[in-house]
Amino acid sequence: MIPEFEEKILEHREGHYLVQDWSGAIVEISDRYDLSYLRSAKDFVTRRWHKFPVESRKDWEEMKKRYDPRAPGRFPEDFEERCRILRDRDYVLGIGFNGPFWQLREWLGFEGLCTMMVDDPDFVSEMVDFWTDFVYKTLEPILEQVELDCVTISEDMAYKGHSMISPDMVRKFLFPAYRKWVPAIKESGCPVVSLDSDGYIGELIPLWIEVGINCCTPVEVAAGNDIVEYRRLYGRKMAFTGGIDKRAIAKGGKVMEDEVMRVVPPLLEEGGYIPGCDHGVPPDISWPNFVEYTRLLAKLTGWL
C-alpha cells in the first residue's frame, strides 16, 4: 500500500487505545503497548477491530489509488543491482504476498467479506480482479530477473473444523487469482507455490492441488489436520511445512518425542516436507522443551 494510512491514536479509554492502523482499519489495543504494536504484536495478543477501511463504493475507489504497481517507492532504486546479486546466491530465496481472501478481508473485514459474497458477488469479483492484476504486475519485474525457489500466498481461510467459505465459493471467487498467478510463477522457474492457511484445511487441499499449488503450511493439529494422513491421501502432489503439534512441544519429554516421531520420519523418507511447529511457537513452550525439540529434529534430519 502506497501511501499507507497515518497510524494515530483516536481515543484512550478504560485501559485501551482506539487507533487507526496503517491499513486504514480502526482497532482497539491495550494501553500497555504503543503504536508499534500495530506492526509487531506481542506474545500472541490480538486486537479488536471496530471498523474496516472499505464500507462503500467511494471507499473502494479511494483505496484503489493506493495500489499502483509502478508507484514511486514500490521498488528500491537499486532494484536491478539487487536482482543481479540474488541471481548468484547460494541460499533459498522466496517471497510472499496476500491472497484474495486475505486481502479482501483486510479491506472489508471477515463478516463484511462473507456477507458481500452472498449479497453483492459482482463487487467481490471486481475486488478480486483488481488484486489479482496488482499482484501480477508487481510480480512481473521480479520474476523476469530472479528465479525464486518458493512463493508463498498468505490466505488464512479456515476455522478449527471447517473452511471459512465453501468449495464453490473458493472456485468462484479465488480460483481466478490462483489461475493467473500460479502458471506465471512456475513458468519463471520457481518450483514451489505454497499456501499459508491456519485452521482445518482438509476440504481445501484438493482445491489447491487443482490450481497447481503444491505446498501448504502450517497444518495445525489442534484444528483437526493430520499431516501423515494428508500425505497418504495426496502423495507428492502436495508438500508440507509444519505439522508438529505445538501442544506436544509444550509438554516436552515423551509426549513431544512421540509426536515428532509420528510425523517426521515417514514424511522425510518420501521428501516434500520441512519439519516444524504447526504455527508460531507460543509462550507456553519453555526454552528447555524447545531446545529438546530442536535437538531431536536436528538428529532426525542429519544436522547432529
Summary of the structure (lengths in Angstrom):
residues: 304
radius of gyration: 20.7
end to end distance: 43.6
largest distance: 58.7
contacts: 912
relative contact order: 0.08
helix: 46%
strand: 17%
